[in-house]
Amino acid sequence: MTVLRASMLALLLLSATQARAEDAPFDVRHASLQRQDSGYFLNALIDIRLPDYIQQAFDQGFDLPLILEVEVLRQRGWWLWDKRLFRLQQRFRLRYRSFYDAVRVLDLKTGEHRYYDDLGEALAALSVVFNYPLLKPDDLEPGARYRLRLRFGIDQAELPVPLKSSSLWQNDWNLSSDWFEWAYQP
């Protein structure tokens, strides 16, 4: 009887964890690093499901600032902390442009912008990271062990002031995915 109870408890905890992940607005489903002749490139798949209050604020004219964060850590053994070699903060700003009747995605690092028919289409484009240049060919030592971390969410630093005030919005704007981590050895 105790084995049955333990297995039922494990099933209940597993389903609760899966339900919590499905309810999260941002979830990194997959990420990998690929070596090519010109360097190391990031690929990732991110699940983005914005809560209603965020979509409502966007529909009312507020910009939606998003951030993709990547860290590369070199593993130095169990007795020392991992050393952070590289950190990327790729910022995006989504804005509805009524003149174009489109959603503009602005890459704040490069200044490039792309237009999409609606918010869903813009978020779908941001949910796929393909061959993003991350590191130079000689940035990682062959044979060394590395740990990479990636997360995606709302950029609190770029959030419009009215949305930062909890008196105007009763919902949480401090939203990001959990860190997605994986090991890599060149």
N, C-alpha and C positions, 0 to 999 in steps of 0.2 A: 504493500500500500504506500509506503514512503517513497518508493521509486516512482510510482505513478504520480504522486503529488509533486515530487521534484521535477519530473519531466513536464508536468502541466505548468508549473511555475516558470520553468525555462521557456516554454512556448509563449506564455503570457508576457514575459519580459522581452522576448524577441519581437513579438508583434507590437508591443508598445514602442520599442526602439525604432522599428520600421515605420510606424505611424508618425512618430516624431520627425523622422527624416523626411517623410513625404510632405509633412506640413511646413517644413522649413522653406523660407522663400528662396534661399540659395543653397545649392548642394553640388559640390564638385564630384562628378560621377567617375571621371577618369582623367589621368594626367600622365604624360610620359616625356622623356627627353630623348631626342634622336641625334646621333652624331652624323654629320655630313662633312664634306671636304672644307666647307667655309665656316664651320663651327657647330655649335649645339643648338638645337631648335626644340621649342616647347610645343606640345600638342595637348589639348585638354577639352573635355566636354563638361559643361556646367548646366545644371538644371536651374532655371530661373522661373519662379512663380511669385509674382508680387502680390502682397496683401491688397485688399480692396482700398484701404485708406491711402496707400501709396499711389495706386492708380488714380484715385479720386484727386489727390493733390496734383498729380501730373496733368490731369484733365483740366484742372483749374488754373493752369499756367505756370506751375512751379517746375524748375529744372530738376532732373533726377541725376545726381552725381553717383557714379559707380566706380569701383576700384578693383583691380586685379593685382594681388600681391604674390610675389614669388621669392622664396629664399633658397639659397644653396648653402648647405652646411657640410663641412668636412668632418668626418668622424675621426676622433683622435684616441679612441680607446675608452674602456669603461671607467677609468679613473679621472679623465678630463672631460670638460664640457666640449661639445662640438663647436668648431670655429665657423662663424658665419663669413663666407667668402663673397657673397653677392646678395643683393636685395633689390628687387624691382617693384615699383609701385606705378602701375599703368592706370591712369585716370581717364574716365570718360564722362561726358556730360550729355544727357539726352534732353532735348528741348523740342516742343511742338512749334513748328513754323507755320502760322496760319496763311501767310502769303503763298507758300508752296503747298499747303494742305498736306504736310509731311512731317515726319519726326526726323530731326537731325541728330546724328551721333557725332560728337566732336571728340577727337583724340587730343587730350590736353598736352601730351608730350610732343606730338608732331604737328599739331594744328590742322591735321587733315579732318575732313568731315564727309559723312555719307548721309544720304537721305533714304528714308524708308516710308512706305505707305501708312504704317501705323506702329504703335508701341510694341505690339506682339512681334511684328516682323523685325524691328530693331533689336529686341531682346533675343530673338532667335539667332540673329547674326552674331551677337555678343556671346552667345552660349557655346560657340565653337571657336576654339583657338587652334589654328593650323599653321605649322611651320613658322612660329614666331621666333625670330632670332634672339637668343638669350645669352650665349657665351661664345667667346672666340675659341678657335681650335686648341690653343695652348693654355686655356684657363684652368683646365682640369688635368691632374697628373694621372697617367696610366697606372692602373693597379691600386690607386687610392680609393677609399670608400667614401661615398657622399650620400647625404640625405637631402631630399628636396621637399619643399612645402609650398602649397598653393592654396589661396583662398580668394573668394570673390564676395563683394557685398556693397553696401551703401557707403560712400566716402563721407564720413562725418565732418572732415575738414572743409569740404566744399558744399555742405548742406546749406540751403538758403536760411537766413536768420529766422524768419517766421516759423519754419519747421523745426528749428532747434528748441523753440520755446514749448515747454510741456503744457503751458496754460492754453495754447491754441489747439494743440493736437494731443489727444489723449492716448495715442498709440506710440509704440516704440519705433524709433527710426534708427536705432543702433543695431542694424541687422547685417550679418555676414555669415558665410558658410563656416563650418569647422575647417581647420587646416587639413588638407589632403596631403598625406606624406607618402613618399616612396624612396626606396634605396636605389642608388645608381653607382656602377663601377665601370669606368672607361677601360 
